[in-house]
Amino acid sequence: VRVLEHQNAVAYSVNHSWGRTYSNLFTPKGVVAMKRSDLEQGTRVVILGQGGEVLGCCVVGDTGTLANHDVDILLDTHREACWFGEREVTILALDRYWGG
């Protein structure tokens, strides 16, 4: 297990259950985008809050240049995205789920 601490995560939502990543890939809920240098596509991750609580389990579906943050998280609703907002998280990288 690889631990990435002090990661700045930002949540967003779209009007339906699919968004697009930096690479213009469609992403369902449960897929996150990470900075290119952090983790490879297909890596399974657990996202922890500052208190160590599990915020979610996801798969890295895209890597690319993110603005001023380390992780993009797609949520179902605007309300969920506003609740999550932007916050510091810890990422536990487990293993490769798919990909090379």
N, C-alpha and C positions, 0 to 999 in steps of 0.2 A: 504494500500500500504506500503510495506516494502522497505526502501531505503538502498542500499549497495553502499557506496561511496568508492572512491579510489581503484577500482578493476582493476587489471592488466589483460588486455585482449590480446590474441594472435590470429591472423587469420591464417588459412591454407586453402589449396585447394588440390583437387585430380584431376585426369585426366577425371573424370566423375562426375555426380551429387550426388554420394553417398560416404560417408566416413565411418570410423569405430570409435567408441568411446572407452574409456578406458575399458569398460565392453565388448568390441567386438561386440557391437550393430551397425547395419547399421544406418546412420543418413542422412536424406535429408537436403537440405538447409532450414534454419529456426529453426534448432535444435542446441542448445549449450550444452557444458559440463561445469559443475561448480564443485568447490571443494565440497567434501562430506558434510562438515559442514555448507555450506552456504544455499542452497535451495534444496527442494525435487524434484524428477523427476516429470514432468508434470506441473511445475509452469510456468505460462506465465510471460515473462519479457519484458521490454522495455530497450534498451541499449542507454544511452545518452553519447554524447561526452563531452569534458571539457567545451565547450561553452553552453551546455544544448541542443544541437541539437540532434534530434532522429536519431540514426544510424541504428536502426532496432528493429523489434519485433520478439521474438523467444519463443520457449518452451524449458525448461530444459529437455533434453532427457537422460542425463547420469550424474552421480555424481561419483567422484573418486579422486584419488590422482593426481593432476596436478603438473608438475615440479615447475617452478618458477613464476607461474601466477595463476590467479583465474578463468579465463573464456577461453574456447576454442571456436572459432567461425569458422564454415565451410563456405567458400565463393565459388562461382562458378568457378572463374578463378585464375590462378597464379597471374595475374596482379592485380586483386582486393585484393588478400591476401597481396601482396607486398605493395599496396597503404595503406591498413589498418595497416599492420605490427603489432607492439606491442604498445599499448597505454593504458593510464588510462581512465577508463570509470566509469559511475555511472549506477547501475542496479536498476530499479524499478520493484519489484516483485509484480505482480497483484494478481493472484489467481491460483488455480489448474485447469488445463485444462483437464487432464486425470490422472488416477492412483488412488491408495489407498487414 
